[in-house]
Amino acid sequence: MSKKIAIIGAGISGLSCAYLLSEKDYNITVFAKAFSPNITSNRAAAFWFPYHIRNDKRGIEWCKKSYAFYEKLSADSSTGISMKTLIKVLRENVIEEKPVWMDFIPGGACNIIPKDQLQPGIAKAYNILVPLIETQIFLPYLQNLLEEKSVLFIEKTINHFNELPLFDIIINCTGLGSRNLCNDETVVPVRGQVGLIETKTEMPIYLDNEMPLYIVPRKDAMIVGGTYEDNIFEEATEPTTIERLLNNAYNVFPELKQQKIIGSWAGLRPYRATVRVEREAGTNIIHNYGHGGSGFTLAFGCAEEVVYLAEII
Ligand SMILES: Cc1cc2nc3c(=O)[nH]c(=O)nc-3n(C[C@H](O)[C@H](O)[C@H](O)COP(=O)(O)OP(=O)(O)OC[C@H]3O[C@@H](n4cnc5c(N)ncnc54)[C@H](O)[C@@H]3O)c2cc1C
């Protein structure tokens, strides 16, 4: 008889595990307090780029595996995934001969932009081909696909792992929820606020970590971010912050002032100094949480490791 697996959490971490496990002979149930669109994963921009993971060598393989997975899916437009140009700029006051993130980028995806094409104030810029994951399309797509593959989804808050005695394996993908579920206070929120303006999908993604400013032209809106606010638990936007973010964008691209402002949102990145992907010793519990600002960038690489851990239980 096939093993029964409970996955707790229906964000990108939980759904990516469910997807890879559904390719094997498992009986899978996903329990979640909330589903798309009411979860952090929907608040992501979400382009592939390593962030909050650059000091962890495990991240290199996880990021590259996820990149390859999304690149393959981008051939089907109904997934909401496309390959996009990302312009990553470094300002004059930042001297980085070989940026750390470079090791995470698949070979051939990154090119230096010639100096004579740089805007004033920019010391160096890169043109990088990355997956753009439109969360509003991809998360429901993945959930529907899993339902068709007989994965069961149940809305339920799990307060203790012993509420799931009938399962052979439990996979914890609760993000920030692990603060309570695992008493793990090392996972903390890093709030991100973003403004939304009418989209111009032909624009590349723009990323300036020093300002910080990122502009992500999705189909539903152009996302203008963002903030990285440690230990803020309120999932709320502040009008003055959103105005500042939009002004940052207008300073670099004055033509964006023509685009109507259509909203804003905030989300809490589940940050942990090291992402937790491991089996808890002496138990049937596998943890997969704490992906910070890189949940989509890491998801399918981490999920592959979870599948490996599940197979040896
Ligand atoms: C503004 C912003 C921009 C971002 N941009 C990017 C980006 O461009 N690229 C990128 O890679 N990442 C980005 N991120 C980060 C990314 O959103 C997160 O890393 C990712 O969504 C985390 O996914 P998760 O599935 O681990 O957690 P979540 O999406 O938070 O999902 C957790 C799930 O667990 C459930 N849950 C929690 N506790 C319990 C419980 N006790 N019982 C049952 N269910 C429970 C929740 O209901 C939910 O279903 C961004 C984040 C923000 C806020």
The ligand as an SDF file (V2000), in Angstrom:
LIG
                    3D

 53 58  0  0  0  0  0  0  0  0999 V2000
    6.7910   41.5730   -1.0000 C   0  0  0  0  0  0  0  0  0  0  0  0
    7.4450   40.2390   -1.2070 C   0  0  0  0  0  0  0  0  0  0  0  0
    8.1310   39.9730   -2.3810 C   0  0  0  0  0  0  0  0  0  0  0  0
    8.7310   38.7280   -2.5840 C   0  0  0  0  0  0  0  0  0  0  0  0
    9.3460   38.5000   -3.7730 N   0  0  0  0  0  0  0  0  0  0  0  0
    9.9360   37.2980   -3.9970 C   0  0  0  0  0  0  0  0  0  0  0  0
   10.5710   37.0380   -5.2380 C   0  0  0  0  0  0  0  0  0  0  0  0
   10.5970   37.9010   -6.1480 O   0  0  0  0  0  0  0  0  0  0  0  0
   11.1480   35.8120   -5.4260 N   0  0  0  0  0  0  0  0  0  0  0  0
   11.1410   34.8440   -4.4460 C   0  0  0  0  0  0  0  0  0  0  0  0
   11.6930   33.7700   -4.6680 O   0  0  0  0  0  0  0  0  0  0  0  0
   10.5310   35.0740   -3.2680 N   0  0  0  0  0  0  0  0  0  0  0  0
    9.9370   36.2710   -3.0120 C   0  0  0  0  0  0  0  0  0  0  0  0
    9.3290   36.5080   -1.8050 N   0  0  0  0  0  0  0  0  0  0  0  0
    9.4250   35.4900   -0.7470 C   0  0  0  0  0  0  0  0  0  0  0  0
    8.3550   34.4350   -0.8560 C   0  0  0  0  0  0  0  0  0  0  0  0
    7.0830   35.0380   -0.9370 O   0  0  0  0  0  0  0  0  0  0  0  0
    8.4030   33.4920    0.3590 C   0  0  0  0  0  0  0  0  0  0  0  0
    9.7030   33.0070    0.5790 O   0  0  0  0  0  0  0  0  0  0  0  0
    7.4920   32.2900    0.1170 C   0  0  0  0  0  0  0  0  0  0  0  0
    6.2070   32.7250   -0.2450 O   0  0  0  0  0  0  0  0  0  0  0  0
    7.4150   31.3800    1.3390 C   0  0  0  0  0  0  0  0  0  0  0  0
    6.5600   30.3340    0.9810 O   0  0  0  0  0  0  0  0  0  0  0  0
    6.0900   29.2230    2.0160 P   0  0  0  0  0  0  0  0  0  0  0  0
    5.2480   28.2730    1.2750 O   0  0  0  0  0  0  0  0  0  0  0  0
    7.2710   28.7120    2.7550 O   0  0  0  0  0  0  0  0  0  0  0  0
    5.2130   30.0500    3.0750 O   0  0  0  0  0  0  0  0  0  0  0  0
    3.7320   30.6580    2.9270 P   0  0  0  0  0  0  0  0  0  0  0  0
    3.4580   31.1610    1.5740 O   0  0  0  0  0  0  0  0  0  0  0  0
    3.6100   31.6050    4.0780 O   0  0  0  0  0  0  0  0  0  0  0  0
    2.7840   29.4140    3.1840 O   0  0  0  0  0  0  0  0  0  0  0  0
    2.6620   28.8500    4.4610 C   0  0  0  0  0  0  0  0  0  0  0  0
    1.4490   27.9360    4.4600 C   0  0  0  0  0  0  0  0  0  0  0  0
    1.3830   27.2960    5.7340 O   0  0  0  0  0  0  0  0  0  0  0  0
    0.0780   27.4750    6.2760 C   0  0  0  0  0  0  0  0  0  0  0  0
    0.1970   27.3980    7.7250 N   0  0  0  0  0  0  0  0  0  0  0  0
    0.9560   28.1270    8.5710 C   0  0  0  0  0  0  0  0  0  0  0  0
    0.8210   27.6870    9.8380 N   0  0  0  0  0  0  0  0  0  0  0  0
   -0.0610   26.6390    9.7850 C   0  0  0  0  0  0  0  0  0  0  0  0
   -0.6030   25.7430   10.7620 C   0  0  0  0  0  0  0  0  0  0  0  0
   -0.2660   25.8260   12.0520 N   0  0  0  0  0  0  0  0  0  0  0  0
   -1.4890   24.7950   10.3540 N   0  0  0  0  0  0  0  0  0  0  0  0
   -1.8470   24.6860    9.0570 C   0  0  0  0  0  0  0  0  0  0  0  0
   -1.3510   25.5020    8.1050 N   0  0  0  0  0  0  0  0  0  0  0  0
   -0.4630   26.4540    8.4520 C   0  0  0  0  0  0  0  0  0  0  0  0
   -0.3590   28.8180    5.7270 C   0  0  0  0  0  0  0  0  0  0  0  0
   -1.7660   28.9630    5.8320 O   0  0  0  0  0  0  0  0  0  0  0  0
    0.1160   28.6510    4.2780 C   0  0  0  0  0  0  0  0  0  0  0  0
   -0.7790   27.8410    3.5590 O   0  0  0  0  0  0  0  0  0  0  0  0
    8.6800   37.7340   -1.5810 C   0  0  0  0  0  0  0  0  0  0  0  0
    7.9660   37.9830   -0.4070 C   0  0  0  0  0  0  0  0  0  0  0  0
    7.3640   39.2080   -0.2160 C   0  0  0  0  0  0  0  0  0  0  0  0
    6.5900   39.4500    1.0420 C   0  0  0  0  0  0  0  0  0  0  0  0
  1  2  1  0
  2  3  1  0
  2 52  2  0
  3  4  2  0
  4  5  1  0
  4 50  1  0
  5  6  2  0
  6  7  1  0
  6 13  1  0
  7  8  2  0
  7  9  1  0
  9 10  1  0
 10 11  2  0
 10 12  1  0
 12 13  2  0
 13 14  1  0
 14 15  1  0
 14 50  1  0
 15 16  1  0
 16 17  1  0
 16 18  1  0
 18 19  1  0
 18 20  1  0
 20 21  1  0
 20 22  1  0
 22 23  1  0
 23 24  1  0
 24 25  2  0
 24 26  1  0
 24 27  1  0
 27 28  1  0
 28 29  2  0
 28 30  1  0
 28 31  1  0
 31 32  1  0
 32 33  1  0
 33 34  1  0
 33 48  1  0
 34 35  1  0
 35 36  1  0
 35 46  1  0
 36 37  1  0
 36 45  1  0
 37 38  2  0
 38 39  1  0
 39 40  1  0
 39 45  2  0
 40 41  1  0
 40 42  2  0
 42 43  1  0
 43 44  2  0
 44 45  1  0
 46 47  1  0
 46 48  1  0
 48 49  1  0
 50 51  2  0
 51 52  1  0
 52 53  1  0
M  END
$$$$
